[in-house]
Amino acid sequence: QSALTQPASVSGSPGQSITISCTGTSSDVGNSNLVSWYQQHPGKAPKLMIYEVSKRPSGVSNRFSGSKSGNTASLTISGLQAEDEADFYCCSYTGSSTYVFGTGTKVTVL
Amino acid sequence: QLQLQESGPGLVKPSETLSLTCTVSGGSISSSNYYWGWIRQPPGKGLEWIGNIYYNGNRYNNPSLKSRVTISVDTSKNEFSLKLSSVTAADTAVYFCASLYCSPSMCAGNRGWFDPWGQGTLVTVSS
Protein backbone atom coordinates (compact mmCIF):
# COMPACT_ATOMS: atom_id res chain seq x y z
CA GLN A 1 0.00 0.00 0.00
CA SER A 2 1.36 3.42 -0.94
CA ALA A 3 1.37 6.38 1.42
CA LEU A 4 -1.32 8.98 0.89
CA THR A 5 -0.02 12.11 -0.85
CA GLN A 6 0.21 15.36 1.09
CA PRO A 7 2.01 18.60 0.20
CA ALA A 8 5.41 18.73 1.89
CA SER A 9 4.76 22.17 3.33
CA VAL A 10 2.04 24.78 3.73
CA SER A 11 2.46 28.20 5.27
CA GLY A 12 0.32 31.12 6.28
CA SER A 13 0.30 34.28 8.34
CA PRO A 14 -1.36 34.49 11.75
CA GLY A 15 -5.10 34.77 11.39
CA GLN A 16 -5.19 33.31 7.90
CA SER A 17 -6.72 30.00 6.85
CA ILE A 18 -4.78 27.16 5.27
CA THR A 19 -5.85 23.84 3.80
CA ILE A 20 -3.85 20.62 3.68
CA SER A 21 -4.84 18.02 1.09
CA CYS A 22 -4.51 14.26 1.40
CA THR A 23 -4.91 12.31 -1.81
CA GLY A 24 -5.41 8.57 -1.93
CA THR A 25 -7.28 6.12 -4.12
CA SER A 26 -10.65 4.45 -4.32
CA SER A 27 -9.16 1.67 -2.16
CA ASP A 28 -8.65 3.95 0.81
CA VAL A 29 -9.73 7.60 1.11
CA GLY A 30 -12.27 7.35 -1.68
CA ASN A 31 -14.08 4.44 -0.10
CA SER A 32 -13.72 5.15 3.62
CA ASN A 33 -15.27 7.48 6.17
CA LEU A 34 -12.44 6.54 8.54
CA VAL A 35 -10.08 9.36 7.61
CA SER A 36 -8.32 10.93 10.57
CA TRP A 37 -5.79 13.73 11.01
CA TYR A 38 -2.92 14.01 13.49
CA GLN A 39 -0.79 16.93 14.64
CA GLN A 40 2.80 16.26 15.67
CA HIS A 41 5.06 18.80 17.31
CA PRO A 42 8.82 18.12 17.16
CA GLY A 43 9.88 15.30 19.43
CA LYS A 44 6.30 14.61 20.51
CA ALA A 45 3.72 11.94 19.88
CA PRO A 46 1.02 12.58 17.27
CA LYS A 47 -2.27 13.98 18.58
CA LEU A 48 -5.68 13.21 17.09
CA MET A 49 -7.27 16.33 15.59
CA ILE A 50 -10.03 14.97 13.33
CA TYR A 51 -11.70 11.56 13.02
CA GLU A 52 -14.31 10.13 10.70
CA VAL A 53 -13.42 12.76 8.08
CA SER A 54 -14.86 15.77 9.88
CA LYS A 55 -15.45 15.11 13.58
CA ARG A 56 -13.45 16.88 16.26
CA PRO A 57 -12.48 15.19 19.52
CA SER A 58 -13.33 16.95 22.73
CA GLY A 59 -10.72 19.59 23.48
CA VAL A 60 -9.65 20.24 19.90
CA SER A 61 -10.20 23.81 18.75
CA ASN A 62 -13.06 24.43 16.32
CA ARG A 63 -10.48 26.22 14.15
CA PHE A 64 -9.69 22.74 12.82
CA SER A 65 -12.10 21.21 10.33
CA GLY A 66 -12.04 18.27 7.94
CA SER A 67 -13.77 17.32 4.72
CA LYS A 68 -13.54 14.86 1.86
CA SER A 69 -14.34 14.85 -1.83
CA GLY A 70 -13.71 11.75 -3.90
CA ASN A 71 -10.22 10.41 -3.24
CA THR A 72 -9.02 13.58 -1.50
CA ALA A 73 -9.48 14.54 2.13
CA SER A 74 -8.66 17.99 3.45
CA LEU A 75 -7.81 19.61 6.77
CA THR A 76 -8.47 23.33 7.14
CA ILE A 77 -6.98 25.43 9.91
CA SER A 78 -8.69 28.78 10.28
CA GLY A 79 -7.41 31.72 12.32
CA LEU A 80 -3.86 30.34 12.13
CA GLN A 81 -1.91 30.69 15.37
CA ALA A 82 1.77 30.29 16.20
CA GLU A 83 1.00 27.14 18.21
CA ASP A 84 -0.38 25.48 15.06
CA GLU A 85 3.14 25.22 13.63
CA ALA A 86 3.72 21.45 13.46
CA ASP A 87 3.65 18.45 11.16
CA PHE A 88 0.25 17.09 10.15
CA TYR A 89 -0.55 13.58 8.94
CA CYS A 90 -3.71 12.14 7.47
CA CYS A 91 -4.60 8.47 7.91
CA SER A 92 -7.13 6.30 6.13
CA TYR A 93 -8.64 2.90 6.70
CA THR A 94 -8.36 0.77 3.60
CA GLY A 95 -10.44 -1.90 1.92
CA SER A 96 -7.98 -4.49 3.19
CA SER A 97 -8.75 -3.65 6.83
CA THR A 98 -5.38 -1.95 7.18
CA TYR A 99 -4.26 1.64 7.68
CA VAL A 100 -2.18 3.97 5.56
CA PHE A 101 -0.75 7.32 6.61
CA GLY A 102 -0.07 10.37 4.52
CA THR A 103 3.41 11.62 3.66
CA GLY A 104 3.08 14.47 6.13
CA THR A 105 2.83 18.26 5.81
CA LYS A 106 4.91 20.81 7.67
CA VAL A 107 2.81 23.82 8.60
CA THR A 108 4.74 27.05 9.05
CA VAL A 109 3.27 30.18 10.59
CA LEU A 110 4.98 33.16 8.99
CA GLN B 1 -7.96 8.54 30.79
CA LEU B 2 -5.96 5.96 28.87
CA GLN B 3 -2.17 6.25 28.95
CA LEU B 4 0.30 4.15 27.02
CA GLN B 5 4.02 3.71 27.62
CA GLU B 6 6.53 1.91 25.41
CA SER B 7 9.53 0.05 26.80
CA GLY B 8 12.35 -2.04 25.38
CA PRO B 9 15.94 -1.97 24.15
CA GLY B 10 17.06 1.14 22.31
CA LEU B 11 19.70 -0.71 20.31
CA VAL B 12 19.29 -3.91 18.30
CA LYS B 13 21.85 -5.66 16.11
CA PRO B 14 21.16 -6.32 12.42
CA SER B 15 19.42 -9.65 11.71
CA GLU B 16 18.19 -9.88 15.32
CA THR B 17 14.64 -9.42 16.64
CA LEU B 18 13.34 -6.09 17.90
CA SER B 19 11.07 -6.50 20.94
CA LEU B 20 8.96 -3.76 22.49
CA THR B 21 6.20 -3.71 25.10
CA CYS B 22 3.42 -1.18 25.59
CA THR B 23 1.91 -0.89 29.06
CA VAL B 24 -1.65 0.42 29.24
CA SER B 25 -2.89 2.34 32.27
CA GLY B 26 -6.14 4.13 33.04
CA GLY B 27 -8.21 1.42 31.38
CA SER B 28 -8.42 -2.26 30.58
CA ILE B 29 -6.69 -3.81 27.60
CA SER B 30 -9.68 -6.18 27.49
CA SER B 31 -12.03 -3.34 26.62
CA SER B 32 -14.22 -4.18 23.65
CA ASN B 33 -13.87 -0.62 22.35
CA TYR B 34 -10.17 -0.68 21.56
CA TYR B 35 -7.62 -2.28 19.32
CA TRP B 36 -3.98 -1.84 20.28
CA GLY B 37 -1.54 -0.75 17.64
CA TRP B 38 2.05 -0.06 16.70
CA ILE B 39 3.19 2.75 14.40
CA ARG B 40 6.75 3.74 13.58
CA GLN B 41 8.54 6.83 12.28
CA PRO B 42 12.06 6.71 10.83
CA PRO B 43 14.15 9.75 11.76
CA GLY B 44 12.99 12.77 9.77
CA LYS B 45 10.34 10.77 7.93
CA GLY B 46 6.62 10.03 8.07
CA LEU B 47 4.45 7.61 10.00
CA GLU B 48 4.05 3.95 9.03
CA TRP B 49 1.35 1.70 10.46
CA ILE B 50 2.74 -1.64 11.63
CA GLY B 51 -0.29 -3.51 12.95
CA ASN B 52 -3.15 -3.77 15.44
CA ILE B 53 -4.39 -6.44 17.83
CA TYR B 54 -7.68 -6.92 19.68
CA TYR B 55 -7.89 -8.28 23.23
CA ASN B 56 -9.13 -11.62 21.87
CA GLY B 57 -6.08 -11.99 19.66
CA ASN B 58 -7.55 -10.84 16.33
CA ARG B 59 -4.72 -9.08 14.54
CA TYR B 60 -4.10 -7.07 11.39
CA ASN B 61 -0.64 -6.32 10.03
CA ASN B 62 0.87 -4.09 7.36
CA PRO B 63 1.41 -6.39 4.37
CA SER B 64 4.63 -4.54 3.49
CA LEU B 65 6.25 -5.96 6.63
CA LYS B 66 5.09 -9.44 5.67
CA SER B 67 5.77 -12.18 8.19
CA ARG B 68 8.42 -10.27 10.17
CA VAL B 69 5.84 -8.79 12.55
CA THR B 70 4.30 -10.48 15.56
CA ILE B 71 1.96 -8.55 17.83
CA SER B 72 0.65 -10.18 20.99
CA VAL B 73 -1.46 -9.16 23.97
CA ASP B 74 -1.15 -10.10 27.64
CA THR B 75 -4.41 -9.29 29.38
CA SER B 76 -3.06 -10.35 32.79
CA LYS B 77 -0.39 -7.63 32.61
CA ASN B 78 -2.51 -5.09 30.70
CA GLU B 79 0.15 -4.84 28.03
CA PHE B 80 0.79 -5.73 24.41
CA SER B 81 3.99 -6.38 22.55
CA LEU B 82 5.70 -6.07 19.19
CA LYS B 83 8.35 -8.36 17.75
CA LEU B 84 10.01 -7.50 14.44
CA SER B 85 12.42 -10.11 13.16
CA SER B 86 15.44 -9.93 10.86
CA VAL B 87 15.90 -6.21 11.38
CA THR B 88 18.09 -3.99 9.20
CA ALA B 89 19.12 -0.36 9.41
CA ALA B 90 15.89 0.50 7.60
CA ASP B 91 13.99 -0.52 10.74
CA THR B 92 15.64 2.26 12.76
CA ALA B 93 12.75 4.43 13.91
CA VAL B 94 10.77 5.87 16.77
CA TYR B 95 8.18 3.22 17.61
CA PHE B 96 4.84 4.40 18.98
CA CYS B 97 2.13 2.32 20.55
CA ALA B 98 -1.41 3.65 20.30
CA SER B 99 -4.97 2.70 21.06
CA LEU B 100 -7.40 2.45 18.16
CA TYR B 101 -10.84 3.44 19.38
CA CYS B 102 -13.65 1.56 17.66
CA SER B 103 -17.35 1.99 18.30
CA PRO B 104 -19.24 -1.29 18.80
CA SER B 105 -20.44 -1.51 15.21
CA MET B 106 -16.90 -1.08 13.87
CA CYS B 107 -14.73 -3.21 16.11
CA ALA B 108 -15.19 -6.40 14.12
CA GLY B 109 -13.19 -4.97 11.24
CA ASN B 110 -10.30 -3.13 12.89
CA ARG B 111 -12.09 0.13 12.14
CA GLY B 112 -11.43 3.27 14.17
CA TRP B 113 -8.94 6.02 14.88
CA PHE B 114 -5.72 6.23 16.90
CA ASP B 115 -6.10 7.99 20.25
CA PRO B 116 -4.17 8.29 22.48
CA TRP B 117 -0.55 7.50 21.60
CA GLY B 118 2.42 6.61 23.74
CA GLN B 119 5.37 9.01 23.81
CA GLY B 120 7.42 6.79 21.49
CA THR B 121 10.75 5.06 21.88
CA LEU B 122 13.73 5.26 19.53
CA VAL B 123 15.11 1.93 18.37
CA THR B 124 18.39 1.98 16.48
CA VAL B 125 19.54 -1.00 14.45
CA SER B 126 23.31 -1.09 14.42
CA SER B 127 26.15 -3.47 15.13
Interface residues (C-beta under 8 A of the other chain):
Chain A: Q1 A3 L34 S36 Y38 K44 A45 P46 K47 L48 Y51 E52 P57 Y89 C91 Y93 S96 S97 T98 Y99 V100 F101 G102 T103 G104
Chain B: I39 G46 L47 E48 W49 N52 Y60 N61 N62 P63 S64 F96 M106 G109 N110 R111 G112 W113 F114 D115 P116 W117 G118 Q119 G120
